[in-house]
Amino acid sequence: MKPFRDKRRDSRSQFTKSGAEQTRPRDGRAAARPDAKPGEGHETRDRSEPKAAPRVLSRRDGALPAERLPVILEVTPNADYALLDSGAGQKLEQYGPYRIVRPEGQAIWQKALPAKDWDRVDAIFTGDTDEEGIGRWRFPRTPLGETWPMKHDGIDYLGRFTSFRHVGVFPEQASHWDHMAGLIAAAKRPVKVLNLFGYTGLASLVAARAGAEVTHVDASKKAIGWARENQEIAGLSQKPIRWIVDDAMKFAEREERRGSRYDIVLFDPPAYGRGPKGEVWQLFEDLPDLTDLCRSILTPKPLAVVLTAYSIRASFFAIHALMRDTFAGMGGRVESGELIIREKSAGRALSTSLFSRWVA
Ligand SMILES: C[S@@+](CC[C@H](N)C(=O)[O-])C[C@H]1O[C@@H](n2cnc3c(N)ncnc32)[C@H](O)[C@@H]1O
């Protein structure tokens, strides 16, 4: 069988089976997966769909939004999650009840906690390439199941040992979630949120709990299944969330054509990814179009557009310039910088991603 057109030999496939989910090495999450395949159940032959004609982009008229940068948004240790220590290419984290060790390429410093603290752990990502799923983890104390109960700020969801070293949540995103929940509450009117590349749905759950009507899009059927499960576990089944398996770009294009509009758009794209039909997402090629689309599917009184980017060779200045130019004439402000996690042991900062957000 012919392998997929493989522009995306990056590191991020989270769910190789679905192939749609891309890992982010921002937390050391993954070795290169040149074997990324499209949506679950699809074959490996080339089913990539031709792309829609590229958008004709030109510089927008109007005053540029105000700007604030650099902005460093920080997640500090809390009852749900803590980066306990890091060093020597590893990180030690507390996810709910479990202490977990995973590789962390950025941790070029030395561990601050003694070896006994690093030995007293529940799960270690071994990355054993012969194994799939949970087999890539070692459980030094008691054998653990694939999933375990987790919480974010009172929202219950499932943590999971995936074969891509991820556990189903990117804790640094909590900074965006809190900000978004604040905007939704302060709006005191119905708010529509679009969460593109939504993964396991934490952002969607936070938005729904805050009172928004949410549309969640991800290319991976598996991730959507997990996100739905999270909605139930969180007791938010009655909240209006549309779960959609689709290519983010295609979905946004369709929304533009249909005249569907949103007050808040979140997009957290991988460097490389695939839609369910093998549609290719390449951040450097596609981000300008998608950012432009995000602007054009905003309501007349939008609140915010939040972009996160990781594992790319770029500075936040690049996405800042893109966002500021794209939101010219809209007023508001573009703030850009990094999302970091503050370590508990010695207070060092682990940078996880770049972000840029336009806020009305
Ligand atoms: C790193 S995750 C996003 C994480 C999420 N924002 C969060 O904080 O939990 C990237 C997601 O993008 C999805 N994805 C990759 N390519 C896609 C595409 N072309 N269209 C839609 N989703 C895609 C993957 O399945 C994966 O769930």
The ligand as a Tripos MOL2 file, in Angstrom:
@<TRIPOS>MOLECULE
LIG
   27    29     1     0     0
SMALL
NO_CHARGES

@<TRIPOS>ATOM
      1 C1         -2.5900   18.9790   20.4730 C.3       1 LIG1
      2 S1         -4.1850   18.6620   20.1470 S.3       1 LIG1
      3 C2         -5.0300   20.0840   20.6890 C.3       1 LIG1
      4 C3         -5.1550   20.1140   22.1870 C.3       1 LIG1
      5 C4         -6.3240   20.8450   22.7560 C.3       1 LIG1
      6 N1         -6.3870   22.2180   22.3090 N.3       1 LIG1
      7 C5         -6.2770   20.7650   24.2600 C.2       1 LIG1
      8 O1         -5.7910   21.6930   24.9040 O.co2     1 LIG1
      9 O2         -6.6450   19.7390   24.7940 O.co2     1 LIG1
     10 C6         -4.2620   18.7330   18.4170 C.3       1 LIG1
     11 C7         -5.5280   18.1190   17.9240 C.3       1 LIG1
     12 O3         -5.6560   18.4450   16.5610 O.3       1 LIG1
     13 C8         -6.3280   17.3900   15.9140 C.3       1 LIG1
     14 N2         -6.0820   17.5470   14.4890 N.ar      1 LIG1
     15 C9         -4.9620   17.3110   13.7800 C.ar      1 LIG1
     16 N3         -5.1340   17.6200   12.4850 N.ar      1 LIG1
     17 C10        -6.4020   18.0800   12.3630 C.ar      1 LIG1
     18 C11        -7.1770   18.5700   11.2860 C.ar      1 LIG1
     19 N4         -6.6890   18.6550   10.0660 N.pl3     1 LIG1
     20 N5         -8.4390   18.9850   11.5430 N.ar      1 LIG1
     21 C12        -8.9630   18.8970   12.7850 C.ar      1 LIG1
     22 N6         -8.2670   18.4290   13.8470 N.ar      1 LIG1
     23 C13        -7.0100   18.0290   13.6410 C.ar      1 LIG1
     24 C14        -5.7580   16.1650   16.5410 C.3       1 LIG1
     25 O4         -6.6160   15.0530   16.3950 O.3       1 LIG1
     26 C15        -5.5720   16.6160   18.0010 C.3       1 LIG1
     27 O5         -6.6550   16.2220   18.8000 O.3       1 LIG1
@<TRIPOS>BOND
     1     1     2 1
     2     2     3 1
     3     2    10 1
     4     3     4 1
     5     4     5 1
     6     5     6 1
     7     5     7 1
     8     7     8 2
     9     7     9 1
    10    10    11 1
    11    11    12 1
    12    11    26 1
    13    12    13 1
    14    13    14 1
    15    13    24 1
    16    14    15 ar
    17    14    23 ar
    18    15    16 ar
    19    16    17 ar
    20    17    18 ar
    21    17    23 ar
    22    18    19 1
    23    18    20 ar
    24    20    21 ar
    25    21    22 ar
    26    22    23 ar
    27    24    25 1
    28    24    26 1
    29    26    27 1
@<TRIPOS>SUBSTRUCTURE
     1 LIG1         1 GROUP 0 **** ****
